[in-house]
Amino acid sequence: MLPLIAGLVCRGLAPKAAGCLAVVAAGVSAIGAVLLVSFGTNAGSSLLKLDALSSVMVVLVSFLGTVVLRYSRHYLAGDPEQAKFFSWMSLTLAAVLTLMLSGNLLVLLVAWVSTSLCLHRLLLHHPERAGAVDSARKKFVFSRVGDACLIIASLQLFRTHSSWNFDAIFASVAAGNTHGLPTVGFLFVACAALKSAQFPFHSWLPDTMETPTPVSAFMHAGIINAGGFLILRFAPLFTYAAGALNLLVVLGSVTAAFAAVVMLAQPGVKRALAYSTIAQMGFMLLQCGLGAYGLALIHIAAHSLYKAHAFLTSGSTVGAVPRAAIPLATPALTLGVLVGGLIVTGGATALHVLAPAARFQPWVFGVVLALALAYGFARAWSAGVGAALVRRWCCARLVLRSWWLRSPVCCMRWRDFC
């Protein structure tokens, strides 16, 4: 409610007062979200739902909204449309928070459409730029198609389960009423793909770089995640929609590989970050398709924090000296693969010994983790970090050995042995 009130009031205030009000409203909302999650309990009502998923997302979005709005006060200094900007940003934040807390299909639909419409106004903050107008129109078309998919899926769920409430629908599905869930699953996948800019619906996201940087930061860190949030929220339904999960795996894999390669060829920092977001969202949907919903939620939180920071600091790259590429030698790659494999194998063995009854994730995540560790160790070794650590370790051993040989205890033991 606080960002909503701030969004309605900001439009009639002076630019400085509007910025202060927007930041204060978002900050108090973030504090309230933390207190609610810390001292509240999981609860559901006819309209809102507070559980682990919504708790993580509402704290994340409110925190990022506060940071972005505070950054916007300095970024838009001197802009005559500041009050209007803060109004739409606050309304967008209110819509996203409502989306994350929704426990009813009707509330979800209203928040979903409101988020898209408010974002559309932010994309048109500079209407004199032809690129901004074209990208906003393209995004508007894709969003309306996604809205249609979500509306059809919601009507199908209401027709089958006679309720708009999430808990009632999940209870009905658990009781065996699974009619029409494959169709609903495909519609949700299409809606998530359109919202998260998945291949082949990805082109609108890199074209939105004409918008102010704070809008890009909040869009890539908070709004793009709505597609993954939709899949996580309706995860109990996808148990009975195997075809939709398979489509998520294929779609996420293709998008992650495609966007990661295209990102390397982008001359602009913000366009490269846009393709990075597309790739990360593809990997996140791949995790959902494999049933690793917990990992997908962790991925969303980590990517949001990283991408918001990357966009808000993208301006510092102007005029900076490019960082020299680190060549990865074959010995470094070999060492990285060995170390990464040993760490993952040792961790899996220790987990099996300490918790033999625990359920493990599919082996593919172990391979992904091992490859990530291998690349990290290879870069560290090629940059000289690994060699420096080895030298320090050897020096430390020599110092300890010299100290031990000269210690009275060692001399006493040597005398006794003689």
C-alpha positions as CSV (number, residue, x, y, z in Angstrom):
1,M,0.0,0.0,0.0
2,L,2.8,2.4,0.7
3,P,4.4,2.4,-2.8
4,L,0.8,2.6,-4.2
5,I,0.0,5.7,-2.1
6,A,3.4,7.3,-3.0
7,G,2.8,6.6,-6.7
8,L,-0.5,8.4,-6.6
9,V,0.8,11.4,-4.6
10,C,4.2,11.9,-6.2
11,R,2.8,13.2,-9.5
12,G,1.6,16.4,-7.8
13,L,4.8,17.1,-5.8
14,A,8.0,18.9,-6.6
15,P,10.8,16.6,-8.1
16,K,12.9,16.6,-4.9
17,A,9.8,15.9,-2.6
18,A,8.6,13.2,-5.0
19,G,11.9,11.4,-4.9
20,C,12.1,11.6,-1.1
21,L,8.5,10.3,-0.7
22,A,9.1,7.4,-3.2
23,V,12.3,6.3,-1.4
24,V,10.8,6.5,2.1
25,A,7.7,4.6,1.0
26,A,9.8,1.8,-0.6
27,G,12.2,1.7,2.4
28,V,9.4,1.4,5.0
29,S,7.9,-1.3,2.8
30,A,11.2,-3.2,2.8
31,I,11.5,-2.9,6.6
32,G,7.9,-4.0,7.0
33,A,8.5,-7.0,4.7
34,V,11.5,-8.1,6.8
35,L,9.6,-7.8,10.0
36,L,6.6,-9.7,8.5
37,V,8.8,-12.5,7.3
38,S,10.8,-12.6,10.6
39,F,7.9,-12.6,13.0
40,G,5.0,-13.8,10.9
41,T,4.0,-17.3,10.1
42,N,3.0,-19.0,6.8
43,A,-0.6,-18.0,6.2
44,G,-3.1,-17.9,3.4
45,S,-6.2,-15.9,2.7
46,S,-8.7,-15.5,0.0
47,L,-6.5,-12.8,-1.6
48,L,-3.0,-12.9,-0.3
49,K,-0.6,-15.7,0.5
50,L,2.5,-15.6,2.7
51,D,4.8,-18.6,2.4
52,A,8.5,-19.3,1.8
53,L,8.3,-18.3,-1.9
54,S,6.4,-15.1,-1.4
55,S,8.6,-14.2,1.7
56,V,11.8,-14.4,-0.3
57,M,10.5,-12.6,-3.3
58,V,8.8,-9.7,-1.4
59,V,11.9,-9.0,0.7
60,L,14.0,-9.1,-2.4
61,V,11.8,-6.9,-4.5
62,S,11.2,-4.3,-1.8
63,F,14.9,-4.0,-1.1
64,L,15.9,-3.7,-4.7
65,G,13.1,-1.2,-5.3
66,T,14.4,1.0,-2.4
67,V,18.0,0.9,-3.8
68,V,16.9,1.7,-7.4
69,L,14.7,4.6,-6.3
70,R,17.4,6.1,-4.2
71,Y,19.8,5.8,-7.1
72,S,17.2,7.4,-9.4
73,R,17.2,10.6,-7.3
74,H,20.8,11.3,-8.4
75,Y,20.5,9.8,-11.9
76,L,17.6,12.0,-12.9
77,A,18.8,15.2,-11.3
78,G,17.7,18.0,-13.5
79,D,15.1,16.0,-15.4
80,P,11.9,18.0,-15.6
81,E,9.8,14.7,-15.6
82,Q,11.2,13.4,-12.3
83,A,7.9,13.5,-10.4
84,K,6.2,11.5,-13.2
85,F,9.0,9.0,-13.2
86,F,8.9,8.4,-9.4
87,S,5.1,8.1,-9.7
88,W,5.3,5.3,-12.2
89,M,8.3,3.6,-10.5
90,S,6.4,3.5,-7.2
91,L,3.3,2.1,-8.9
92,T,5.4,-0.5,-10.6
93,L,6.9,-1.5,-7.3
94,A,3.4,-1.8,-5.8
95,A,2.2,-4.0,-8.6
96,V,5.2,-6.3,-8.4
97,L,4.9,-6.7,-4.6
98,T,1.2,-7.5,-5.0
99,L,2.1,-10.0,-7.6
100,M,4.5,-11.7,-5.3
101,L,2.0,-11.8,-2.4
102,S,-1.0,-12.9,-4.5
103,G,-2.9,-15.9,-3.3
104,N,-5.8,-15.6,-5.7
105,L,-5.9,-15.9,-9.5
106,L,-7.9,-12.7,-9.9
107,V,-5.3,-10.7,-7.8
108,L,-2.5,-12.4,-9.8
109,L,-4.1,-11.3,-13.1
110,V,-4.6,-7.7,-12.0
111,A,-1.1,-7.4,-10.6
112,W,0.4,-9.1,-13.7
113,V,-1.3,-6.8,-16.1
114,S,-0.7,-3.7,-13.9
115,T,3.1,-4.5,-13.8
116,S,3.2,-4.6,-17.5
117,L,1.3,-1.4,-18.1
118,C,3.3,0.6,-15.5
119,L,6.5,-0.7,-17.0
120,H,5.3,0.4,-20.4
121,R,5.0,4.0,-19.2
122,L,8.5,3.8,-17.8
123,L,9.9,2.6,-21.1
124,L,8.3,5.7,-22.7
125,H,10.0,8.1,-20.3
126,H,11.8,9.6,-23.3
127,P,9.1,9.6,-26.0
128,E,11.2,11.7,-28.3
129,R,13.5,8.7,-28.8
130,A,12.3,6.5,-31.7
131,G,14.2,3.5,-30.3
132,A,12.4,3.8,-27.0
133,V,9.0,4.0,-28.7
134,D,9.6,1.0,-31.0
135,S,10.9,-1.2,-28.1
136,A,8.0,-0.2,-25.9
137,R,5.5,-1.2,-28.7
138,K,7.2,-4.5,-29.3
139,K,7.2,-5.3,-25.6
140,F,3.5,-4.2,-25.3
141,V,2.5,-6.8,-28.0
142,F,4.5,-9.7,-26.4
143,S,3.0,-8.8,-23.0
144,R,-0.6,-8.8,-24.2
145,V,0.0,-12.3,-25.7
146,G,1.3,-13.4,-22.4
147,D,-1.6,-11.9,-20.6
148,A,-4.0,-13.8,-22.9
149,C,-2.2,-17.1,-22.0
150,L,-2.5,-16.4,-18.3
151,I,-6.2,-15.4,-18.6
152,I,-7.0,-18.6,-20.5
153,A,-5.1,-20.8,-18.0
154,S,-6.9,-19.1,-15.0
155,L,-10.3,-19.6,-16.6
156,Q,-9.5,-23.2,-17.2
157,L,-8.4,-23.7,-13.5
158,F,-11.6,-22.0,-12.3
159,R,-13.7,-24.1,-14.5
160,T,-12.1,-27.3,-13.3
161,H,-11.8,-26.5,-9.6
162,S,-14.5,-23.9,-9.0
163,S,-12.2,-21.6,-7.1
164,W,-9.9,-18.7,-7.6
165,N,-7.9,-19.4,-4.5
166,F,-4.5,-21.1,-4.8
167,D,-4.8,-23.3,-1.8
168,A,-8.2,-24.6,-2.8
169,I,-6.9,-25.3,-6.3
170,F,-3.8,-27.1,-5.0
171,A,-6.0,-29.1,-2.5
172,S,-8.3,-30.1,-5.4
173,V,-5.3,-31.3,-7.5
174,A,-3.9,-33.2,-4.6
175,A,-7.3,-34.9,-4.2
176,G,-7.0,-36.3,-7.7
177,N,-8.8,-33.6,-9.9
178,T,-6.1,-33.3,-12.6
179,H,-8.3,-32.6,-15.6
180,G,-6.9,-30.1,-18.0
181,L,-3.6,-29.6,-16.2
182,P,-1.4,-30.4,-19.3
183,T,-3.0,-27.6,-21.2
184,V,-2.7,-25.3,-18.2
185,G,0.9,-26.2,-17.9
186,F,1.7,-25.3,-21.5
187,L,-0.1,-22.0,-21.2
188,F,1.9,-21.1,-18.0
189,V,5.1,-22.0,-19.8
190,A,4.2,-19.8,-22.8
191,C,3.3,-17.0,-20.4
192,A,6.6,-17.4,-18.5
193,A,8.6,-17.5,-21.7
194,L,7.1,-14.3,-23.0
195,K,7.6,-12.5,-19.6
196,S,11.2,-13.7,-19.1
197,A,12.2,-13.0,-22.8
198,Q,12.9,-16.6,-23.7
199,F,13.9,-17.6,-27.2
200,P,12.3,-16.9,-29.7
201,F,10.5,-14.1,-27.8
202,H,13.7,-12.5,-26.5
203,S,14.2,-9.7,-29.0
204,W,12.2,-7.1,-27.0
205,L,14.5,-7.1,-24.0
206,P,17.8,-6.0,-25.6
207,D,15.9,-3.3,-27.5
208,T,14.8,-1.5,-24.3
209,M,18.2,0.0,-23.5
210,E,16.8,3.5,-24.4
211,T,15.0,3.6,-21.1
212,P,16.8,5.1,-18.1
213,T,19.3,2.9,-16.3
214,P,17.2,2.6,-13.1
215,V,14.3,1.2,-15.1
216,S,16.6,-1.4,-16.7
217,A,18.0,-2.3,-13.3
218,F,14.6,-2.9,-11.7
219,M,13.2,-4.6,-14.8
220,H,16.1,-7.1,-15.1
221,A,16.3,-7.6,-11.3
222,G,12.6,-7.7,-10.4
223,I,10.1,-7.8,-13.2
224,I,11.8,-10.4,-15.5
225,N,11.8,-12.8,-12.6
226,A,7.9,-12.9,-12.8
227,G,8.1,-15.7,-15.3
228,G,10.1,-17.9,-13.0
229,F,7.9,-16.9,-10.1
230,L,4.8,-18.0,-12.0
231,I,6.3,-21.5,-12.5
232,L,7.4,-21.8,-8.9
233,R,4.0,-20.6,-7.6
234,F,2.2,-23.3,-9.6
235,A,4.8,-26.0,-9.1
236,P,2.2,-28.5,-7.6
237,L,0.4,-28.4,-11.0
238,F,3.4,-29.2,-13.1
239,T,3.7,-32.6,-11.4
240,Y,0.8,-33.6,-13.6
241,A,2.1,-31.8,-16.7
242,A,5.2,-33.7,-17.8
243,G,5.1,-32.3,-21.3
244,A,5.2,-28.7,-20.0
245,L,8.3,-29.6,-17.9
246,N,10.0,-31.1,-20.9
247,L,9.2,-28.0,-22.9
248,L,10.8,-25.9,-20.0
249,V,14.0,-28.0,-20.2
250,V,14.3,-27.6,-24.0
251,L,13.3,-23.9,-24.0
252,G,15.6,-23.0,-21.1
253,S,18.6,-25.0,-22.5
254,V,18.3,-23.4,-26.0
255,T,17.9,-19.9,-24.6
256,A,20.8,-20.2,-22.1
257,A,23.2,-21.5,-24.8
258,F,22.0,-19.0,-27.5
259,A,22.0,-15.9,-25.3
260,A,25.3,-16.7,-23.6
261,V,27.0,-16.8,-27.1
262,V,25.3,-13.7,-28.4
263,M,26.2,-11.8,-25.2
264,L,29.9,-12.2,-26.2
265,A,29.4,-10.3,-29.4
266,Q,27.6,-7.2,-28.0
267,P,29.5,-3.9,-28.3
268,G,27.5,-2.1,-25.6
269,V,27.6,-2.9,-21.9
270,K,23.8,-2.7,-21.3
271,R,23.0,-4.9,-24.3
272,A,25.5,-7.5,-23.1
273,L,23.8,-7.4,-19.7
274,A,20.4,-7.8,-21.4
275,Y,21.6,-11.0,-23.1
276,S,23.1,-12.1,-19.8
277,T,19.7,-11.8,-18.2
278,I,18.1,-13.8,-21.0
279,A,20.7,-16.6,-20.5
280,Q,20.2,-16.6,-16.8
281,M,16.4,-16.8,-17.0
282,G,16.8,-19.7,-19.5
283,F,19.0,-21.5,-17.0
284,M,16.5,-20.8,-14.3
285,L,13.6,-22.2,-16.3
286,L,15.8,-25.3,-17.1
287,Q,16.1,-25.8,-13.3
288,C,12.3,-25.6,-13.0
289,G,11.9,-28.1,-15.8
290,L,14.2,-30.5,-14.0
291,G,12.2,-30.1,-10.8
292,A,14.8,-28.2,-8.8
293,Y,12.5,-25.5,-7.6
294,G,14.6,-24.7,-4.6
295,L,17.7,-24.1,-6.7
296,A,15.6,-22.0,-9.1
297,L,14.5,-19.7,-6.2
298,I,18.1,-19.3,-5.0
299,H,19.1,-18.5,-8.6
300,I,16.4,-15.8,-8.9
301,A,17.6,-14.1,-5.7
302,A,21.3,-14.3,-6.6
303,H,20.7,-13.1,-10.2
304,S,18.5,-10.2,-9.0
305,L,21.1,-8.8,-6.7
306,Y,24.0,-9.3,-9.1
307,K,22.1,-7.8,-12.1
308,A,20.8,-4.8,-10.2
309,H,24.4,-4.0,-9.1
310,A,25.7,-4.6,-12.7
311,F,23.2,-2.1,-14.2
312,L,23.6,0.5,-11.6
313,T,27.4,0.5,-12.0
314,S,27.3,0.2,-15.8
315,G,28.0,3.9,-16.2
316,S,31.3,3.5,-14.5
317,T,32.6,1.6,-17.5
318,V,32.5,4.7,-19.7
319,G,36.1,5.8,-20.2
320,A,37.5,2.9,-18.1
321,V,40.5,0.9,-19.3
322,P,39.3,-2.5,-20.5
323,R,40.5,-5.3,-18.3
324,A,43.0,-7.5,-20.1
325,A,41.8,-11.0,-20.9
326,I,43.3,-13.8,-18.8
327,P,44.6,-16.6,-21.1
328,L,43.6,-20.0,-19.7
329,A,46.5,-22.4,-20.2
330,T,46.0,-26.1,-20.6
331,P,47.6,-27.0,-17.2
332,A,45.4,-24.5,-15.5
333,L,42.2,-26.0,-17.1
334,T,43.4,-29.5,-16.2
335,L,44.0,-28.4,-12.6
336,G,40.7,-26.7,-12.4
337,V,38.8,-29.7,-13.6
338,L,40.6,-32.0,-11.1
339,V,40.0,-29.6,-8.2
340,G,36.4,-29.0,-9.1
341,G,35.7,-32.7,-9.5
342,L,37.4,-33.5,-6.2
343,I,35.4,-30.8,-4.3
344,V,32.1,-32.0,-5.7
345,T,32.9,-35.6,-5.2
346,G,34.1,-35.1,-1.6
347,G,31.1,-33.0,-0.8
348,A,28.7,-35.6,-2.2
349,T,30.5,-38.3,-0.3
350,A,30.4,-36.4,3.0
351,L,26.7,-35.6,2.5
352,H,26.0,-39.3,1.9
353,V,27.9,-40.3,5.0
354,L,26.4,-37.6,7.3
355,A,22.8,-37.9,5.9
356,P,22.4,-41.2,4.2
357,A,18.6,-40.8,4.0
358,A,18.7,-37.4,2.3
359,R,17.3,-37.0,-1.2
360,F,19.8,-35.7,-3.8
361,Q,19.3,-33.5,-6.8
362,P,19.9,-35.0,-10.2
363,W,23.5,-35.6,-11.2
364,V,23.4,-32.8,-13.8
365,F,23.7,-30.2,-11.0
366,G,26.9,-31.9,-9.7
367,V,28.3,-31.6,-13.2
368,V,27.3,-28.0,-13.5
369,L,28.9,-27.2,-10.1
370,A,32.1,-29.0,-10.9
371,L,32.4,-27.2,-14.3
372,A,31.8,-23.8,-12.5
373,L,34.4,-24.5,-9.9
374,A,36.8,-25.8,-12.6
375,Y,36.5,-22.5,-14.5
376,G,37.0,-20.4,-11.4
377,F,40.1,-22.3,-10.3
378,A,41.5,-22.1,-13.9
379,R,41.1,-18.4,-14.0
380,A,42.6,-18.0,-10.5
381,W,45.6,-20.1,-11.4
382,S,46.1,-18.4,-14.7
383,A,46.0,-15.0,-13.0
384,G,48.7,-16.1,-10.6
385,V,46.5,-16.4,-7.6
386,G,47.0,-20.2,-7.4
387,A,50.8,-20.0,-7.7
388,A,50.9,-17.3,-5.0
389,L,48.9,-19.4,-2.7
390,V,51.1,-22.4,-3.2
391,R,54.2,-20.3,-2.6
392,R,52.7,-18.9,0.6
393,W,51.7,-22.4,1.7
394,C,55.3,-23.7,1.1
395,C,56.8,-20.8,3.0
396,A,54.4,-21.3,5.9
397,R,55.4,-25.0,6.1
398,L,59.1,-24.1,6.1
399,V,58.5,-21.5,8.8
400,L,56.5,-24.0,11.0
401,R,59.1,-26.7,10.4
402,S,61.9,-24.5,11.4
403,W,60.1,-23.4,14.5
404,W,59.2,-26.9,15.4
405,L,62.8,-28.2,15.0
406,R,64.1,-25.4,17.2
407,S,61.3,-25.8,19.9
408,P,62.2,-27.2,23.3
409,V,59.7,-30.0,22.9
410,C,61.3,-31.2,19.7
411,C,64.8,-31.1,21.3
412,M,63.5,-33.0,24.3
413,R,61.9,-35.7,22.2
414,W,65.1,-36.0,20.1
415,R,67.2,-36.4,23.2
416,D,64.9,-39.1,24.6
417,F,65.1,-41.0,21.2
418,C,68.8,-40.9,21.3
